[in-house]
Amino acid sequence: MNTPDFKACSEEELWRYVAWHLEGARIRSIIPFEGRIIRLLSPTDCVKDRLAAYIHWKRRSCYNQALLVCRRQKERVDLENVGRWCEKKGGSSVFRELVEQLSEPTSKP
């Protein structure tokens, strides 16, 4: 990832840059900021979070978000880790569906 122009970049661009480098260094961060806690999730943890919501509440939008992260961050999502996690959470069928959809062309989210 290219270094943004810190004088002109948006807040979103800055956080993307920070998160990219923290994840690349395998740092799972909790950052205190102005009395609040900011938790930075890795792409793998983000996928697990979205699948947890899908498994629990059956909201398809949560599954679609996990699928989107997998597609956009494919080189950074540890699918073996996600698969083991899904099995522990009773979501083996959800993981199989995810892997199946990831092997399809990306015309769908």
Helices and strands as residue ranges (DSSP letters): H 11-24, E 30-33, E 36-39, H 43-57, H 60-72, H 79-88, H 92-102
